[in-house]
Amino acid sequence: MTLVLQESVDCHHLLPANPLDNNSHFQLKTYEYQINDPKGTSHGYRRWFHLRPGISLLIDDYKLQENLVIETAQTQPCTFLELGFSILGHNAGVDLRKGQNFVALEVDTGEGGWKEWQAQERILKLDIHIEYSLFENLVLSHLDKLPVNFREIIEQANSDINYFEIGRTTPQMQTILQQILNCPYQALTRQLYLEAKVLELMALRLEDLQDSRTIDANITLKPQQIDSIYQARDILISNFTNPPTLIALARQVKLNDCTLKKGFQQIFGTTVFGYLHNYRMERAKELLLDAKLTVNQVAQSVGYASRSAFMTAFRKKFGTSPSAYSQKNSV
């Protein structure tokens, strides 16, 4: 049996129909569609957040024992930038695996359609949609920093727009994704927080795009080896305060340590423990936003037994001390 989830046309309207519903009057709008499985074995939801006129955030979170078809309603044509981040699961439609993301710039003809998810243990993905004219205004003064093919599309925008590129999701991007998924705020504070995180994520992805570091350009690994390296990454994150040794990690994912080291560098652009260090620092930066936590508590929470070693590592990474960062940014 194939499950079906139907969306309303409203969730695809990036710009308000009422001209008076502008930035000064706009309120966060949320559309949620739950899976209805008569057997009760598949669960999940598709949730849209309209953050501002022209900017929306979409979260898909499913556990599927059956295939799922999402039906989209007919709407007005529009051109938009889409950033898609696969956190868990495999998006067979664009061959996107966990830990990868894509940048797409394309024309939506407005015709109704459908998308199919294959049955799998867990799917968690996050998409950002930005209406083209808004995106163009944001990047117009920085075109010289973008890849030539991407820049040409922006400069010569027409009905033939079609850009798609897959890249790696860096530790910094992963931190922001988790912050979005675990947003602690409500109402206006939630809207401002999510909007800020979406723009921060877009900035990081466009910065990564400048270097044209695509997944396919450098990787010579087999698909099974790539899956093992992502598994190693997940093990590191799950045990980041007390990580396994490199040899023990390689054994857990059934790779030799040489393949793990080289593959990790190819996929994530850093060493195994360079990645772990970056993750710890990003996690520490997030914890320091909580004014109730001391620097010692944050240091211990991210796996540092020594306060001084943590302070040295944090200052080297971010150019400021943990205390100064906390005082300036905590809420």
C-alpha positions in Angstrom: 0.0 0.0 0.0 1.2 3.5 -0.8 0.3 6.3 1.6 -0.8 9.7 0.3 -0.4 13.1 1.9 -2.1 16.1 0.2 -0.9 19.7 0.6 -3.0 22.8 0.3 -2.1 25.5 -2.2 -1.4 28.1 0.6 1.9 26.5 1.7 3.5 27.2 -1.7 2.7 30.9 -1.8 6.0 32.5 -1.0 4.6 36.0 -1.5 1.4 37.3 0.2 -1.7 37.7 -2.0 -2.5 40.9 -0.1 0.0 43.8 -0.7 -0.8 45.1 2.7 0.6 41.9 4.3 4.2 43.2 4.1 7.2 42.8 6.4 5.8 45.2 9.0 2.5 43.3 9.3 3.6 39.8 8.5 3.2 37.1 11.1 4.7 33.6 11.1 2.4 31.2 9.4 2.6 27.4 9.9 1.1 24.6 7.8 1.4 21.0 9.0 0.3 17.8 7.3 0.3 14.6 9.3 0.6 11.1 7.8 -2.7 9.1 8.1 -1.8 5.5 8.1 -4.7 3.1 8.7 -2.3 0.4 9.9 -0.6 2.8 12.4 2.9 1.7 11.4 4.0 4.8 9.5 4.3 8.2 11.3 5.5 11.7 10.6 4.7 15.1 9.3 5.4 17.7 6.7 5.6 21.2 8.2 5.9 24.6 6.5 6.9 27.8 8.2 6.4 31.0 6.3 8.9 33.3 8.0 8.7 36.4 5.9 7.2 37.3 2.5 9.4 35.4 0.1 11.1 33.1 2.7 9.8 29.7 3.8 11.2 26.8 5.8 10.0 23.2 5.2 10.7 20.2 7.5 9.9 16.6 6.6 10.1 14.1 9.4 8.9 10.5 8.7 9.2 6.9 9.8 7.8 4.9 6.8 6.8 1.3 6.6 5.1 2.1 3.3 6.0 4.3 0.4 4.6 7.9 0.7 3.4 10.1 -2.1 3.0 13.8 -1.4 0.6 15.6 -3.8 1.0 19.3 -4.4 -1.8 21.5 -5.6 -1.7 23.8 -8.6 -0.4 27.3 -7.8 1.0 30.4 -9.4 4.3 30.1 -11.3 7.4 31.4 -9.5 11.1 31.4 -9.5 12.9 30.5 -6.3 16.2 29.4 -4.7 16.0 26.2 -2.8 18.5 24.8 -0.3 17.8 21.2 0.7 19.5 19.5 3.7 19.3 15.7 4.2 19.8 15.0 7.9 18.6 11.4 8.0 17.5 9.0 5.2 18.0 8.9 1.4 16.2 11.2 -1.0 16.1 9.0 -4.1 14.5 11.7 -6.2 17.7 13.7 -6.3 20.0 11.0 -5.0 20.7 13.0 -1.8 22.1 11.1 1.2 22.4 12.1 4.9 25.1 14.6 5.4 24.6 16.1 2.0 22.7 19.1 0.7 21.8 20.8 -2.6 21.4 24.3 -4.0 18.8 24.7 -6.7 17.7 27.7 -8.7 14.7 27.0 -10.9 11.3 28.0 -12.2 8.2 26.4 -10.6 5.6 26.3 -13.4 2.9 26.1 -10.8 1.5 22.8 -12.1 0.3 20.3 -9.5 2.5 17.3 -9.0 3.7 14.7 -6.7 6.8 13.5 -4.9 7.4 9.9 -3.6 9.4 8.9 -0.6 10.5 5.2 -0.4 9.8 3.3 2.8 12.7 3.6 5.2 13.4 3.7 8.9 13.8 7.5 9.3 13.7 10.5 7.0 14.5 14.0 8.3 15.1 16.8 5.9 15.0 20.6 5.9 14.4 22.8 2.9 14.6 26.6 2.6 12.8 28.4 -0.2 13.5 32.0 -1.1 11.6 33.9 -3.8 14.0 34.8 -6.6 13.7 38.6 -6.6 14.4 38.6 -2.8 17.4 36.4 -3.2 18.7 38.5 -6.1 18.5 41.6 -4.0 20.5 39.9 -1.2 23.4 38.7 -3.5 23.4 41.4 -6.2 26.4 43.2 -4.7 28.4 40.0 -4.2 28.0 38.3 -7.6 31.7 38.4 -8.3 32.2 35.9 -5.4 29.9 33.2 -6.8 30.8 30.5 -9.3 30.7 31.6 -12.9 27.9 29.3 -14.0 25.7 30.3 -11.0 26.5 34.0 -11.6 25.5 33.8 -15.2 22.1 32.3 -14.3 21.4 35.2 -11.9 22.6 37.9 -14.4 20.6 36.4 -17.3 17.5 35.3 -15.4 14.8 34.0 -17.7 12.4 31.0 -18.0 15.3 28.7 -18.7 16.8 29.0 -15.2 18.0 25.6 -14.0 20.9 25.2 -11.5 21.5 22.2 -9.3 24.6 21.4 -7.2 25.1 18.9 -4.4 27.6 19.6 -1.6 28.6 18.4 1.9 26.9 19.7 5.0 29.7 21.1 7.2 29.8 20.9 11.0 28.8 24.6 11.2 25.7 23.9 9.0 24.8 20.9 11.1 24.9 23.0 14.3 22.4 25.5 12.7 20.2 22.6 11.5 19.9 21.3 15.0 19.2 24.8 16.4 16.4 25.2 13.9 14.9 21.7 14.7 15.2 22.4 18.5 14.0 26.0 18.5 13.0 26.8 22.1 11.0 30.0 21.4 7.4 30.8 20.5 5.5 33.5 18.6 7.5 36.5 17.4 10.7 35.4 19.1 10.4 32.1 17.2 9.8 33.8 13.9 12.9 36.1 14.4 15.1 33.2 15.6 14.2 30.9 12.7 14.6 33.7 10.1 18.0 34.5 11.5 19.1 30.9 11.4 17.8 30.4 7.9 19.8 33.4 6.6 22.9 32.2 8.5 22.5 28.7 6.9 22.1 30.3 3.5 25.2 32.4 4.0 27.3 29.4 5.0 26.0 27.4 2.0 26.7 30.2 -0.5 30.2 30.6 1.0 30.8 26.9 0.5 29.5 27.3 -3.1 32.1 29.9 -3.8 34.8 27.2 -3.4 32.8 24.9 -5.8 33.5 22.0 -3.5 31.0 19.5 -4.8 30.6 16.0 -3.6 31.3 14.3 -6.9 34.4 16.3 -7.8 36.9 14.6 -5.5 35.3 11.4 -4.1 36.6 8.1 -5.4 35.0 6.0 -2.7 32.4 3.2 -3.3 28.8 3.9 -2.1 29.2 1.4 0.7 32.4 3.1 1.9 30.7 6.5 1.9 27.8 5.1 4.0 30.4 3.7 6.5 32.1 7.1 6.7 28.8 8.9 7.5 28.2 6.2 10.1 31.6 7.0 11.6 30.6 10.7 11.7 27.4 9.8 13.5 29.3 7.7 16.0 31.7 10.6 16.7 28.8 13.0 17.3 27.0 10.5 19.6 30.2 10.1 21.6 31.8 13.5 21.2 32.7 13.8 24.9 34.4 10.4 25.0 35.2 9.5 21.4 36.7 6.1 20.3 40.2 6.0 18.9 40.7 6.1 15.2 41.4 2.4 15.0 38.4 1.5 17.2 36.2 3.8 15.0 37.4 2.2 11.8 36.6 -1.3 13.2 33.1 -0.2 14.2 32.3 0.9 10.6 34.2 -2.0 9.0 36.9 0.1 7.3 40.6 0.1 7.6 42.0 3.2 9.3 43.7 4.5 6.1 40.4 4.4 4.1 38.6 6.1 7.0 41.1 8.9 7.2 41.3 9.6 3.5 37.5 9.2 3.0 36.7 11.5 5.9 39.0 14.1 4.4 37.3 13.8 1.0 33.8 13.9 2.3 34.0 16.5 5.1 37.1 18.4 4.1 38.9 17.8 7.4 40.4 15.0 9.5 38.3 12.8 11.7 39.4 14.6 14.9 39.5 17.9 13.1 35.8 17.3 12.5 35.3 16.3 16.1 37.1 19.5 17.3 34.9 21.7 15.1 31.7 20.0 16.4 32.8 20.4 20.0 33.5 24.1 19.5 30.2 24.7 17.7 28.4 22.9 20.5 30.2 24.9 23.1 29.3 28.2 21.3 25.6 27.1 21.4 25.8 26.2 25.1 27.4 29.5 26.0 24.2 31.2 24.9 22.7 29.9 28.1 23.6 32.5 30.7 22.9 29.9 33.5 25.9 27.8 32.5 29.4 28.6 33.6 32.4 28.2 31.4 33.5 25.2 33.5 30.2 23.5 32.9 30.3 24.1 29.2 33.9 22.9 29.0 32.9 19.6 30.7 29.8 19.3 28.6 31.9 19.2 25.4 34.5 16.8 26.7 37.2 19.1 28.2 38.6 18.1 31.6 40.7 21.2 31.7 39.1 24.7 31.7 42.4 26.3 30.4 42.6 23.9 27.5 39.0 24.6 26.6 39.5 28.4 26.8 42.6 28.1 24.6 40.9 26.0 22.0 37.8 28.3 21.9 39.9 31.5 21.6 41.9 30.0 18.8 38.8 28.9 17.0 36.6 32.0 17.4 39.1 34.8 18.3 37.4 35.5 21.7 37.3 33.9 25.1 34.3 31.8 26.2 33.4 34.3 28.9 33.4 37.3 26.5 31.3 35.4 24.0 28.8 34.4 26.6 28.5 37.9 28.0 28.0 39.4 24.6 25.5 36.8 23.1 23.7 35.0 26.0 19.9 35.5 26.4 
